[in-house]
Amino acid sequence: MTTTLITGANKGLGHATARRLIDAGHTVYLGARNVERGTAAAAELGARFVQLDVTDDASVAAAVATVEAEGGLDVLVNNAGIEVRSPGGAIIGAAELTADVLREVFETNVLGLVRVTHAFLPLLERSAAGVVVNVSSGLASLALAGKGYPGVAYPTSKTAVNMLTVQFAKAFPQMRINAVEPGYTATDLNQHEGTQTVEQGSEIIARMALLGPDGPTGGYFDAAGPLPW
């Protein structure tokens, strides 16, 4: 049976993805910082809860130990992510951007992803068909960056996620490692301003988590296919 870990999975896209993968037959570890909320979400879905704060080395190490002791890992979904807005809820553009805002966003969205991926690589390498799905964003595309959204920190962090995806895919060609754009989904991250549901947004995440050994790697995809970098 395929075993999957999803970070930031007690709600939103992570939670919806967990539901899809459980329905597909995966054993799913639902990773979340908050023990109470994570435990409740895992119980609702029939998942296994593991406490996991992607910004904390000790928390990640403890999660690795738990998953390893219970049999290992085949699929990692790096879903945990944040966006920072002004105290009034406004998107922070280039004129208002500070190093502190960028640092806060990168700590979860970029360094957290690296921390978790690095820690779980030994388990993924033991899998017969290791898969990593990095939840990116269409806002990460440099080719499309001139359009619309004025925020800086979140898109910049996801552009970094795309580069990390390419580099990890080159380094571990035996795995399937891809970045995905779920679409503009109504979640806490965007104050539920998104235009599609988490059920819709989670489809591409789950699809890439279900890849076989012949699937693509080192790519950037939305529900319709490859995206321009």
Backbone as a ProteinNet text record, in pm:
[ID]
protein_1_A
[PRIMARY]
MTTTLITGANKGLGHATARRLIDAGHTVYLGARNVERGTAAAAELGARFVQLDVTDDASVAAAVATVEAEGGLDVLVNNAGIEVRSPGGAIIGAAELTADVLREVFETNVLGLVRVTHAFLPLLERSAAGVVVNVSSGLASLALAGKGYPGVAYPTSKTAVNMLTVQFAKAFPQMRINAVEPGYTATDLNQHEGTQTVEQGSEIIARMALLGPDGPTGGYFDAAGPLPW
[TERTIARY]
83.6	0	87.8	46	121	95.3	203.6	193.3	233.3	148.8	165.1	162.6	248.1	245	209.4	113	73.7	95.1	173.2	195.2	82.4	53.9	-50.8	-185.6	-222.3	-336.4	-459.8	-463.9	-581.9	-699.9	-675.6	-783.5	-744.8	-836.3	-807.6	-767.2	-672.7	-629.2	-565.7	-488.3	-425.3	-526.7	-630.7	-737.3	-812.6	-845.8	-917.7	-832.2	-701.7	-611.2	-602.5	-596.7	-594	-717	-832	-955.5	-946.9	-899.7	-887.8	-793.8	-679.2	-579.8	-622.4	-692.4	-748.4	-849.5	-932.7	-1030	-960.6	-838.2	-761.7	-684.3	-692.9	-628.8	-499	-458	-334.8	-356.7	-252.4	-244.9	-188.7	-262.6	-224.9	-191.1	-72.7	-36.3	-76.3	-160.9	-206.1	-115.6	-30.3	62	1.1	12.8	-39.9	34.5	46.7	113.3	29.8	-100.1	-188	-238	-205.9	-239.1	-389.2	-461.6	-606.3	-677.3	-646.8	-713.4	-668.2	-539.6	-489.2	-547.1	-557.9	-614.3	-759.1	-834.5	-975.7	-991.9	-908.1	-916.7	-879.9	-777.2	-735.7	-844.2	-906.9	-1013.4	-1131	-1163.2	-1274	-1248.9	-1124.3	-1091.1	-1052.5	-1012.9	-953.9	-807	-740.7	-596.5	-521.9	-389.5	-303.7	-251	-263.9	-214.7	-68	10.7	147.3	168.6	212.5	238.4	358.9	344	450.6	444.7	543.9	563.1	681.7	657.8	764.1	874.1	850.8	952.2	1039.6	1018.9	1087.1	1160.1	1292	1373.1	1333.2	1309.9	1277.3	1143.6	1046.5	915.3	926	1003.1	1019.8	1092.4	1196.3	1270.8	1181.8	1097	1005.6	905.5	858.8	765.6	832.3	956.9	1030.3	1040.8	1074.2	1088.8	957.6	847.1	715.9	683.3	699	664.7	756.4	884.4	978.5	944.2	912	880.7	755.1	666.7	540	541.8	661.3	671.1	731.4	751.6	816.8	722.9	773.6	700.2	724.1	617.5	626.4	602.6	513.7	473.8	477.3	539.2	540.6	471.6	371.7	303.5	337.3	420.5	459	352.2	252.9	137.2	138.1	203.1	198.9	250.5	175	216.5	141	200.2	136.8	148.3	62.7	75.6	62.8	138.3	131.4	70.6	-30.1	-91.9	-69.5	-104.7	-93	-191.5	-174.2	-268.6	-413.4	-434.6	-569.9	-619.8	-537.8	-577.3	-541.7	-468.1	-432.6	-313.7	-312.6	-198.5	-77.8	38.5	160.5	234.8	237	303.5	449.7	514.8	658.3	693.4	610.3	641.5	637	555.6	540.1	620.9	679.2	748.4	869.8	884.2	1002.4	1072.3	1195.6	1271.4	1205.6	1145.7	1081	961.7	883	769.8	818.8	918.1	971.7	1029.4	1100.4	1160.2	1052	944.6	837	773.9	747.7	686.8	782.6	908.5	1007.3	1030.7	1018.7	1045	953.8	828.3	735.8	738.7	722.4	698.3	820.7	939.3	1062.3	1150.1	1192.1	1278.9	1206.1	1077.9	1000.3	993.9	973.2	970.4	1103.7	1212.9	1345.9	1370.5	1332.6	1353.2	1282.2	1158	1079.4	1130	1153.9	1200.9	1334.4	1428.4	1559.1	1545.9	1459.8	1446.6	1383.8	1290.9	1221.4	1286.1	1388.3	1452.5	1499.6	1562.4	1604.9	1489.7	1372.9	1257.2	1205.8	1198.7	1150.6	1242.5	1373	1467.9	1452.3	1400.4	1377.8	1251.8	1163.9	1040.1	1070.1	989.1	1004.4	959.6	879.3	827.9	803.2	911.7	899.9	844	756.1	692.4	694.4	725.1	714.6	629.7	529.7	445.5	462.3	511.8	528.5	414.6	334.9	223.2	277.6	273.7	321.9	201.9	210.4	102.8	125.1	17.5	32.1	102.1	98.5	165.7	317	366.6	510.7	570.5	487.9	537.7	596.6	723.6	786.7	727.4	687	629.5	496.7	425.6	293.3	291.8	409.4	416.5	369.7	360.9	319.7	170.8	96.1	-49.7	-105.5	-195.6	-281.6	-219.8	-202.2	-172.8	-54.3	-73.5	33.6	126.5	91.2	173.7	309.7	406	543.9	594.5	577.3	640.5	591.1	461	406.1	447.5	427.4	473.2	622.3	703.4	848	882.8	813.7	839.4	803.9	697.2	656.3	744.4	800.9	900.8	1022.2	1060.4	1169.3	1131.7	1007.9	960.9	976.2	945.9	960.2	1105.3	1197.3	1338.8	1383.7	1340.5	1374.6	1320.7	1202	1143	1231.6	1276.3	1361.5	1493.1	1552.7	1682.9	1673	1568	1549.4	1519.9	1441.7	1410.5	1536.4	1627.3	1753.9	1839.5	1838.9	1924.7	1872.8	1741.3	1681	1593.5	1657.2	1581.4	1494.6	1520.3	1438.1	1302.5	1286.9	1160.8	1083.4	956.2	873.6	852.3	910.7	908.4	857	741.1	678	616.9	598.7	528.5	390.4	292	156.4	94.1	6	-74.4	-218.7	-271.9	-408.7	-516.1	-481.6	-581.8	-623.5	-702.7	-743.3	-853.8	-812	-900	-934.6	-1059.1	-1104.1	-1050.7	-951.4	-892.6	-862.8	-820.2	-781.3	-665.9	-579.6	-461.7	-499.9	-608.8	-650.9	-780.6	-806.7	-926.8	-1053.8	-1047.3	-1159.1	-1210.6	-1117.1	-1151.4	-1143.9	-1089.8	-1072.9	-1204.5	-1197	-1317.6	-1349.9	-1267.8	-1300.4	-1291.9	-1348.9	-1353.3	-1225.3	-1204.6	-1087.5	-1097.3	-1217.7	-1234.1	-1181.2	-1209.4	-1156.6	-1005.3	-957	-814.8	-728	-782.6	-702.7	-685.4	-760.3	-755.7	-616.1	-550.9	-418.2	-314.2	-331	-236.1	-243.7	-366	-383.4	-338.7	-370.1	-330.9	-180	-104	41.4	95.6	23.7	63.9	44.5	-42.1	-72.8	11.9	111.1	195.2	266.5	278.4	359.9	501.3	588	729.1	750.3	653.2	667.4	611.2	565.5	508.1	613.5	571.2	665.6	736.7	850.7	921.5	991	1010	1072.1	982.1	849.8	755.5	673.5	593.2	510.2	375.1	271.7	145	25.7	-78.1	-209.6	-302.8	-430.9	-524.7	-527.4	-493	-498.9	-369.3	-259.1	-132.6	-15.2	98.1	218.6	197.7	265.2	261.1	395.7	398	525.9	597.7	725.8	802.9	807.3
-119.4	0	125.4	227.6	352.5	439.4	491.5	577.3	718.9	814.6	953.8	1043.8	1144.7	1250.3	1381.2	1454.2	1584.9	1686	1789.9	1894.5	1997.2	2058.8	2159.8	2105.6	1988.3	1915	1911.5	1990.5	1985.9	2064.3	2140.6	2217.9	2247.5	2310.6	2362.2	2256.4	2294.8	2205.9	2077.8	2088.2	1969.3	1867.7	1915.8	1829.6	1763.9	1843.2	1788.1	1687	1713.4	1618.9	1488.6	1499.8	1379.4	1293.2	1357.3	1282.7	1208.1	1277.5	1215.3	1095.1	1109.9	1002.9	884.4	911.9	801.5	723.9	797.1	731.1	648.3	690.7	617.8	499.7	480.9	365.8	393.7	519.9	553.4	550.9	514.8	543.4	683.9	774.1	914.4	961.1	1020.8	1093.9	1239.6	1287.6	1425.2	1506.7	1589.2	1670.3	1805.2	1847.8	1977.3	2023.4	2155.7	2211.5	2190.8	2215.7	2213.1	2071.1	2018.3	1878.5	1856.8	1945.9	1927.5	1930.5	2031.6	2042.2	1930.5	1896.9	1791	1655.7	1627.1	1499.3	1486.6	1595.3	1592.9	1573.7	1643.4	1630.9	1490.4	1432	1297	1195	1212.4	1120.4	1127.7	1248.3	1266.9	1193.4	1195.9	1138.5	991.1	942.8	810.1	811.4	925.1	939.6	917.7	914.7	909.6	1051	1098.6	1232.7	1227	1323.8	1342	1491.8	1527.2	1668.7	1712.2	1822.7	1863.3	2014	2083.5	2225.9	2238.3	2278.5	2277.7	2378.6	2470.1	2569.6	2525.8	2404.4	2359.5	2227.1	2230.3	2110.1	1992.4	2017.7	1908.2	1844.6	1927.3	1875.9	1788.8	1833.6	1755.7	1624.8	1629.7	1508	1406.9	1454.5	1365	1302.6	1380.4	1326.6	1218.5	1240.6	1139.2	1010.2	1024.1	905	827.7	899.1	834.4	759.4	826.5	765.6	647.8	662.3	552.9	431.9	454.7	343.9	269.3	338.8	277.4	224.2	223.7	155.1	229.4	361.1	432.5	523.8	579.8	680.5	663.1	681.7	674.5	809.5	889.5	1015.8	1127.8	1239.3	1359	1471.8	1531.7	1647.8	1768.9	1856.9	1979.4	2085.3	2087.8	2174.9	2295.6	2285.4	2394.1	2523.9	2630.7	2759	2873	2991.5	3109.1	3227.3	3325	3456.7	3558.5	3666.3	3771.9	3896.3	3951.2	4075.9	4185.5	4305.7	4417.8	4398.3	4471.1	4457.9	4481.1	4561.7	4586.2	4485.1	4385.9	4281.4	4307.6	4416.2	4450.2	4367	4337.7	4270.6	4363.6	4308.4	4387.8	4389.2	4505.9	4521.2	4557.7	4585.7	4612.2	4734.4	4838.8	4961.5	4941.6	4847.1	4823.4	4703.2	4627.8	4504.5	4533.8	4458.2	4466.9	4331.8	4334.8	4210.4	4118.2	4174.9	4093.7	4017	4081.9	4013.6	3900.3	3929.2	3826.4	3710	3740.4	3636	3546.1	3605.7	3526.9	3431	3481	3396.4	3286.2	3320.9	3221.4	3114.7	3149.7	3052.7	2930.4	2953.5	2842.6	2788.9	2876.9	2833.7	2776.1	2823.2	2778.8	2696.7	2757.6	2684.8	2566.5	2583.1	2472	2355.9	2387	2281.8	2209.6	2284.8	2222.7	2138.6	2192.6	2120.6	1985.3	1985.4	1862.3	1765.8	1816.9	1730	1665.7	1745.2	1691.9	1582.9	1606.8	1512	1380	1386.6	1264.9	1195.8	1256.3	1195	1051.8	1021.6	882	782.2	820.1	730.3	721.4	833.8	833.8	754.8	761	686.6	536.1	492.5	349.1	299.9	391.4	353.3	304.8	211.6	164.1	269.3	365.1	467.8	597.2	661.8	783.8	900.2	977.3	1091.2	1210.3	1328.6	1452.6	1550.1	1608.5	1710	1839.2	1942.3	2072.7	2163.6	2208.4	2295.7	2436	2475.3	2605.4	2695.8	2779.9	2873.1	2921.5	2956.4	3019.3	3153.3	3213.6	3341.4	3327.2	3204	3180.4	3194.6	3192	3192.6	3328.2	3330.9	3454.9	3499.1	3403.1	3436.2	3509.9	3485.6	3545.3	3654	3691	3777.7	3920.4	3962.7	4099.5	4121.9	4017.6	4027.2	4024	4115.7	4103	4124.9	4018.6	4020.2	4109.3	4205.5	4299.2	4255	4147.9	4102.6	4053.8	4053.6	4018.7	3895.2	3891.7	3787.4	3647.9	3630.6	3497.7	3447.3	3527.3	3478.5	3449.5	3534.7	3512.4	3380.9	3351.8	3225.9	3105.9	3116.8	3004.8	2990.8	3100.4	3089.6	3012.2	3037.5	2960.3	2813.2	2785.7	2646.5	2578.5	2650.3	2592.6	2556.7	2646.6	2616.3	2497.1	2491.8	2377.6	2248.1	2254.1	2135.9	2084	2174	2134.8	2074.4	2136.8	2090.4	1956.1	1938.1	1808.2	1699.6	1733.1	1633.8	1589.3	1682.4	1646.2	1558.4	1590	1517.4	1376.7	1357	1227.2	1179.9	1140.2	1103.7	980	900.8	782.4	817.4	940.4	984.9	1068.4	1089.7	1182.4	1305.4	1418.1	1539.6	1654.6	1708.5	1810.9	1921.6	2038.1	2150.2	2162.1	2199.3	2210.9	2345	2392.5	2511.4	2467	2476.6	2429.1	2517.1	2643.2	2737.8	2829.1	2929.1	3030.9	2973.9	2910.2	2831.1	2907.3	2901	2968.6	2896	2955.5	2900.7	3013.7	2977	3078.5	3164.1	3106.4	3178	3305.7	3300.3	3419.1	3478.3	3450.8	3501.8	3459.1	3339	3276	3361.9	3432.8	3512.7	3430.9	3310.4	3228.2	3192.5	3160.5	3137.2	2989.8	2900.5	2758.8	2693	2573.7	2501.6	2422.7	2381.8	2298.9	2163.6	2116.8	1991.6	2006.4	2119.5	2144.7	2164.7	2244.5	2273.8	2154.9	2062.3	1947	1842.7	1854.7	1749.5	1732.9	1843.1	1832.6	1786.4	1824.6	1779.2	1628.1	1577.5	1433	1359.3	1415.8	1351.1	1330.9	1433.4	1421.2	1333.2	1324	1233.1	1087.5	1063.1	927.2	882.3	962.1	928.4	795.3	724.6	604.6	635.5	534.4	554.5	613.2	601.2	654.3	795.2	854.1	986.8	1095.2	1219.8	1329.2	1364.1	1428.9	1478.5	1609.2	1694.2	1823.1	1920.6	1901.5	1985.2	2075.7	2159.2	2261.3	2255.4	2212.2	2176.7	2239.3	2269.4	2291.7	2184.3	2196.8	2091.2	2068.2	2171.7	2160.4	2110.8	2109.9	2064.4	2149.4	2141.7	2215.6	2366.8	2436.1	2581.7	2640	2763.6	2829.3	2872.1	2851.8	2889.6	3041.4
0	0	0	-74.3	-84	38.4	96.3	214	177.4	215	176	298.7	298.3	399.3	331.7	389.5	339.9	451	423.8	523.7	517.4	631	636.4	594	645.9	589.7	678.1	784	869.7	811.5	702.2	640.1	494.8	423.5	290.2	189.3	102.8	-5.3	46.4	155	210.6	257.9	324.1	375.1	259.8	157.5	42.1	-33.7	-42.4	-107.8	-29.6	103	186.7	161.4	151	126.1	-8.1	-111	-243	-240.7	-173.7	-175.6	-89.7	19	98.3	14	-59	-146.7	-255	-293.4	-394.8	-336	-204.8	-141.8	-69.2	-61.3	10.6	161.4	232.8	376.1	389	451.8	453.4	594.5	606.5	727.5	708.1	794.7	791.1	883	824.6	902.7	935.7	1061	1102.8	1226.8	1241.2	1359.9	1485.3	1475.1	1592.5	1617.3	1733.8	1764.5	1768.5	1832.8	1847.8	1712.5	1632.5	1502.5	1408.5	1413.3	1327.6	1361.8	1489.8	1533.6	1490.6	1506.3	1467.6	1317.3	1239.3	1093.8	1048.3	1109.5	1072.9	1106.4	1222.1	1261.8	1166.5	1122.6	1028.1	896.6	850.7	720.3	725.1	842.2	849.3	814.5	842.6	820	950.6	942.1	1060.9	1086.8	1207.3	1238.4	1278.1	1229.7	1277.5	1299.1	1417.6	1446.8	1366.2	1291.2	1200.2	1178.3	1229.3	1205	1111.2	988	886.8	916.6	1009.5	1045.4	1161.3	1212.7	1334.2	1309.3	1322.7	1296.8	1383.8	1512.1	1604.4	1568.1	1531.9	1493.6	1369.1	1271	1148.3	1176.6	1257.8	1291.7	1362.9	1452.5	1523.7	1427.9	1329.4	1230.5	1146.2	1107.5	1031.8	1112.5	1238.5	1323.8	1333	1346	1354.6	1226.7	1112.3	984.4	953.9	984.8	961	1045.8	1172.7	1263.3	1220.9	1151.5	1111.7	968.8	905	777.4	661.2	672.6	563.3	486.8	376.1	300.5	150.8	72.7	-72.4	-139.7	-81.8	-143.6	-39.9	-77.6	6.5	-68.6	-6.2	-63	23	-30.7	40.2	14.7	102.5	85.8	178.6	293.9	392.5	331.7	349.2	294.2	358.1	355.5	413.3	317	337.6	276.6	388.8	383	484	421.2	487	442.5	547.1	511.5	604.9	720	832.2	943.9	903.3	801.2	754.4	653.4	620.5	527.3	382.7	356.3	218.8	171.1	41.1	-21	-15.9	17.1	29.8	-103.9	-167.6	-295.4	-279.9	-391.8	-390.8	-307.4	-310.2	-236.8	-86.6	-39.7	104.1	153.6	62.5	101	188	296.4	381.5	386.5	430.1	444.5	546.6	650.6	753.1	696.6	610.9	548.8	459.6	377.7	288.5	367.5	474.2	557.7	618.2	665.4	727	626.8	506.5	404.5	360.2	339.4	296.3	402.4	528.4	634.9	623	588.8	570	427.7	330.6	192.9	123.2	161.9	95.2	189.7	299.9	392.9	455.3	481.9	535.7	438.9	311.3	209.7	201.9	205.4	199.3	324.8	438.5	564.7	563.1	521.7	520.1	413	294	185.6	220.3	268.9	306.7	413.3	510.3	620.8	576.9	481.4	439.1	319	259.9	143.2	167.8	281.8	301.6	294.5	343.6	335.9	192.6	123.6	-14.4	-106.4	-78.5	-161.7	-144.6	-32.3	-10	-80.2	-117.9	-185.4	-326.4	-373.8	-511	-612.2	-566.4	-658.1	-581	-539.9	-460.7	-542.2	-480.9	-546.2	-450.7	-505.1	-429.7	-511.5	-446.1	-508.5	-429.8	-495.5	-432.3	-476.6	-380.8	-414.9	-439	-564.8	-608	-633.5	-735.5	-769.7	-912	-979.8	-1109.5	-1099	-980.2	-957	-959.7	-955.3	-957	-1095.6	-1197.2	-1335.2	-1371.7	-1407.7	-1454.1	-1587.6	-1668.8	-1799.5	-1786.9	-1675.7	-1656.8	-1549.8	-1500.6	-1381.6	-1405.5	-1529.7	-1556.4	-1543.4	-1514	-1513.7	-1371.1	-1342.3	-1225.4	-1090.6	-1014.4	-871.6	-836.3	-742.1	-710.2	-597	-528.1	-416.8	-461.7	-369.1	-405.4	-329.4	-198.7	-117.4	-153.6	-164.1	-192.6	-331.1	-438.3	-569.6	-573.9	-509.2	-508.5	-440.8	-331.3	-261.1	-348.1	-424.2	-507.5	-632.1	-679.2	-786	-735.4	-610.6	-550	-539	-504.7	-498.4	-634.7	-741.9	-875.4	-906.2	-872	-894.9	-810.3	-685.4	-600.7	-660.7	-716.6	-779.3	-891.9	-977.8	-1090.2	-1040.2	-942.3	-893.7	-821	-740.7	-675.4	-778.2	-880.3	-983.8	-1057.9	-1084.8	-1150.9	-1060	-931.1	-837.2	-806.8	-819.8	-785.2	-901.5	-1011.5	-1131.7	-1115.1	-1012.4	-989.9	-929	-880.2	-822.4	-924.1	-894.9	-973.2	-884.2	-921.7	-839.6	-925	-889.4	-971	-885	-947.5	-886.3	-949.4	-869.7	-922.4	-883.7	-970.5	-949.5	-930.2	-806.5	-783.1	-845.3	-877.4	-922.9	-808.5	-841.4	-743.5	-656.2	-548.5	-462.8	-335.4	-294.8	-173.3	-50	15.8	137.9	235.5	355.7	453.8	402	320.2	272.2	196.8	120	44.9	99.1	228.2	293.7	219.7	162.7	92	-23.6	-87.4	-204.8	-333.5	-327	-446	-511.5	-639.7	-719.4	-740.8	-687.8	-698.6	-562.4	-551.1	-424.9	-401.3	-276.8	-246.8	-315.6	-338.7	-412.2	-554.5	-616.5	-750.6	-748.2	-654.2	-647.7	-615.1	-538.2	-494.5	-603.5	-713.5	-815.8	-874.1	-911.5	-972.4	-870.4	-744.5	-641.6	-627.9	-614.8	-600.3	-726.2	-843.4	-968.9	-975.9	-936.4	-941.8	-830	-719.9	-612	-650.5	-747.6	-791.2	-910.6	-949.1	-1064.1	-1046	-1156	-1158.5	-1202.6	-1207.1	-1242.8	-1381.6	-1470.7	-1606.3	-1620.4	-1510.7	-1516.2	-1531.9	-1557	-1574.7	-1445.3	-1458.2	-1340.3	-1376.3	-1274.8	-1297.8	-1369.6	-1362.1	-1434	-1344.3	-1408.3	-1343.2	-1412.2	-1339.4	-1401.9	-1330.6	-1408.5	-1351.1	-1406.4	-1381.2	-1420.4	-1570.4	-1648.4	-1793.8	-1856.8	-1781	-1837.4	-1793.8	-1865.9	-1827	-1832.1	-1741.5	-1735.1	-1776.7	-1828.3	-1860	-1733.6	-1730.5	-1613.1	-1595.6
[MASK]
+++++++++++++++++++++++++++++++++++++++++++++++++++++++++++++++++++++++++++++++++++++++++++++++++++++++++++++++++++++++++++++++++++++++++++++++++++++++++++++++++++++++++++++++++++++++++++++++++++++++++++++++++++++++++++++++++++++

